[in-house]
Amino acid sequence: FIPNRTNETVFIHVGKAEWKRKGLDCIYESFTSAFTPNDNVKLLLSIDNPFLSEQQVSEVKNKFLSARMGKKVQFIPRIQSNRQLASIMASADCGLFPARSEAFCLPALECMSLGKHIICTNWAGLSEYVTHENAHIIQLTQLEEAIEPPFFPGGRNWAALTRDSIECCTNYLKRI
């Protein structure tokens, strides 16, 4: 993958293909709501997950590709080096990290180190370094049961991305 910089507004998400935990559902809904296929935007996704089957990762990718904005989504193959990752992130305008649960979220910090906007939640590891001065924060106010097999079978909680959270993310996307 070689970034092709145009006058598009480019959004990027780097993380495992975990639909709920990583907030891919929020990215999907917000990107689809914020833009039309005629808008000059692109969504780059690097969502390989060595702990899931190829079929499981393909199911997540197909959700994006079959959507109204599918032609504006581009999947980045597994990134092989830090230099390659930095080059790809440098080609983006904004990182998207609306996680329900996240230990640290190094890709968000990497985007920030490149001077990029980030849209993220203020939950778990992200709350250690994001502020209203350095990020567009999706405020989270509720918890929900953490269910996303095979990693989260339930019995614990994580942050809830509500309709208000998705609307907040949508509004941030429109402003970038």
Solvent accessible surface area in square Angstrom, and as a share of the most:
residue,aa,sasa,rsa
1,F,61,0.26
2,I,154,0.78
3,P,34,0.21
4,N,109,0.56
5,R,121,0.44
6,T,63,0.36
7,N,133,0.68
8,E,30,0.14
9,T,35,0.20
10,V,7,0.04
11,F,0,0.00
12,I,0,0.00
13,H,3,0.01
14,V,22,0.13
15,G,16,0.15
16,K,67,0.28
17,A,2,0.02
18,E,8,0.04
19,W,52,0.18
20,K,65,0.27
21,R,29,0.10
22,K,18,0.08
23,G,0,0.00
24,L,0,0.00
25,D,19,0.10
26,C,0,0.00
27,I,0,0.00
28,Y,63,0.24
29,E,54,0.24
30,S,0,0.00
31,F,3,0.01
32,T,30,0.17
33,S,69,0.44
34,A,14,0.11
35,F,20,0.08
36,T,63,0.37
37,P,63,0.40
38,N,145,0.74
39,D,51,0.27
40,N,72,0.37
41,V,8,0.05
42,K,33,0.14
43,L,0,0.00
44,L,4,0.02
45,L,0,0.00
46,S,10,0.07
47,I,1,0.01
48,D,41,0.21
49,N,7,0.03
50,P,89,0.56
51,F,137,0.57
52,L,30,0.15
53,S,57,0.37
54,E,158,0.71
55,Q,128,0.57
56,Q,75,0.34
57,V,15,0.09
58,S,47,0.31
59,E,89,0.40
60,V,13,0.07
61,K,52,0.22
62,N,83,0.43
63,K,87,0.37
64,F,5,0.02
65,L,87,0.43
66,S,97,0.63
67,A,19,0.15
68,R,123,0.45
69,M,2,0.01
70,G,6,0.06
71,K,196,0.83
72,K,39,0.17
73,V,14,0.08
74,Q,66,0.29
75,F,39,0.16
76,I,6,0.03
77,P,83,0.52
78,R,138,0.50
79,I,36,0.18
80,Q,142,0.63
81,S,55,0.35
82,N,128,0.66
83,R,206,0.75
84,Q,54,0.24
85,L,22,0.11
86,A,42,0.33
87,S,57,0.37
88,I,0,0.00
89,M,1,0.00
90,A,51,0.40
91,S,14,0.09
92,A,1,0.01
93,D,35,0.18
94,C,0,0.00
95,G,0,0.00
96,L,0,0.00
97,F,2,0.01
98,P,0,0.00
99,A,3,0.02
100,R,9,0.03
101,S,30,0.19
102,E,17,0.08
103,A,95,0.74
104,F,89,0.37
105,C,10,0.06
106,L,97,0.48
107,P,26,0.16
108,A,0,0.00
109,L,61,0.31
110,E,45,0.20
111,C,0,0.00
112,M,38,0.17
113,S,93,0.60
114,L,70,0.35
115,G,67,0.65
116,K,48,0.20
117,H,92,0.41
118,I,0,0.00
119,I,0,0.00
120,C,0,0.00
121,T,0,0.00
122,N,45,0.23
123,W,84,0.29
124,A,47,0.36
125,G,8,0.07
126,L,0,0.00
127,S,58,0.38
128,E,139,0.62
129,Y,38,0.14
130,V,12,0.07
131,T,61,0.35
132,H,122,0.55
133,E,158,0.71
134,N,65,0.33
135,A,11,0.09
136,H,48,0.21
137,I,7,0.04
138,I,0,0.00
139,Q,87,0.39
140,L,17,0.08
141,T,121,0.71
142,Q,102,0.45
143,L,94,0.47
144,E,51,0.23
145,E,87,0.39
146,A,3,0.03
147,I,83,0.42
148,E,23,0.10
149,P,98,0.62
150,P,81,0.51
151,F,72,0.30
152,F,54,0.23
153,P,113,0.71
154,G,21,0.20
155,G,71,0.69
156,R,190,0.69
157,N,95,0.49
158,W,5,0.02
159,A,0,0.00
160,A,7,0.05
161,L,14,0.07
162,T,40,0.24
163,R,159,0.58
164,D,110,0.57
165,S,6,0.04
166,I,11,0.06
167,E,106,0.48
168,C,38,0.23
169,C,0,0.00
170,T,11,0.06
171,N,59,0.30
172,Y,30,0.11
173,L,1,0.01
174,K,115,0.49
175,R,166,0.60
176,I,48,0.24
